[in-house]
Amino acid sequence: MFRFQRTPLRRRAALATALVLSGSLALAACGGGDDGDGEAGPAQTVSQADIDKAMSTPTELTFWTWVPNIQKEVALFQKKYPAIKVKVVNAGQGTPQYTKLRTALKAGTGAPDAAQIEFQYIPTFSLTKSLVDLRPYGAEALKDQFVEWTWQQVVGSGGEVWAVPQDSGPMGMLYRKDIFDKHGIAVPKTWDEFAAASRKLHSADPKVFMTNLAQSQAGVWFGLLWQAGVKPFENPTADSVKVNLNDEGSKKLADYWGGLIKEGVVSADADFNDAWYQALNRGKYATWLTAAWGPVFLEGSAKATSGKWRAAPLPQWDAGKSVSGNWGGSTTAVVQGTKNPIAAAKLAEFINTDPESTKMFATEQFLFPVTKALLADTSFVDRPLPFYGGQPVNKLFAGISDTVDTKFQWPPFLDQAFTDWGETVGKSFANKSDTGAALDQWQDRTTKYAQNQGFKVDQ
């Protein structure tokens, strides 16, 4: 049974809040593939003989990751490859680790052989030539083992494979069945129905809000953009990127959510803090629009509400359709400059594809799977969760994962984009001001930042 202290729940809170922390990234030219020795160049396939030799040669790898108790998965790798010893280091969660990694790379010393990198930061590190292209070590052959959209998150514009997916966060809706039943609210299937239910609920009980769209959480906004088919950033290269932060689709979301917040039927409380946890426990929010890691997180942070929650897909913009976005998820990448690229690449491959290892991630660290095999495993997807009235919530999110768009892209200056969101769109939520105007400000600030960093920006 789940225990709060032993899960990645606190990691998720740190991850979510860390996304809005600012940072700077100097633009570096982007090469093609990488042979793992620090020099850019065409990807050269490593022979099986070279792989066998490397994996039987006494070697020590350093692996930076914030996943609790990941030493268990690493132990499986070391059992298969006893010559390889792995030193696991928690260098911080999310942004703190990335800051240390950038510092080590700039200094040319102290960087790990492999590191945990979130999906949204792959462009940031690949465009600065900080990651090793894994194609020479057989990574392309792994493609069919993963849900398609998660694989696309690690593939570069030139076909490079920059990392191996580890976990994901397809988005759905957790809702309070008791509150819905009390007020005669059906589970909304469209966003129009969701808005109508928001007004009905808050009118009946002004202390309860249909949901909370946090003023501090750019990650949710990007997930909702993703579901709506918006492409906020496209075709990022070493020197150019298209920025679409205030296009028609984005304005539709701004009008919708900004309007509901202004009406006072949806709250905009900052999330992942004590007040937010208390609000979840006392029933202030009737729903939480969250990711596939959310159900376990909620189970640990809102224990007083056990049995009252259920899960459903996100409401849809178009009735009858089934599309979703993603919030969260990470990978294992090999860091440029490693002296042991083969062993590091095989570590990334093994822990994220070995059936025992991936099952352990899902059932002991409660990371939501990215492998097709585990998402079809009945022992995982059919498991009833008492917190959700016995509903097999994993099965629901496994289905949702198949509805995530494969073409969503991230910018190579994500820190700044998230910071600017908080100071424009997030601020408009907090102040109940014009969210459409805030989008224009976000577009302008992000565009200017990108141009100042040397990018050509298409709008």
ABEGO torsion letter per residue (X at the ends): XBBAAABAAAAAAAAAAAAABBBBBBBBBBBBBBAGAGBBEBBBBBBAAAAAAAAABBBBBBBBBABBGAAAAAAAAAAABAABBBBBBBAEBEAAAAAAAAAAAAAGBGBBABBBBBAAAAAAAAAAGABBBAAAAGAAAAAAABBAAAAAAABBAAGBBABBBABBBBBBBBBBAAAAAAAGBBBBABAAAAAAAAAAAAAABAABBABBBBAABAAAAAAAAAAAGBBABBGBBAABBBBBAABAAAAAAAAAAAAAAAAGABBABBBGBAAAAAAAAAGABABBBBBAAAAAAAAAABAAABGABBBBBBBBABBGBBBBBBBEEBBBBBBBGBABAAAAAAAAAAAAABAAAAAAAAAAAGBBBABAAAAABAAAAABBBAAAGGBBAAAAAAAAAAABBAABBBBABAAAAAAAAAABAAAAAAAGBBAAAAAAAAAAAAAAAAAAAGBBBBX
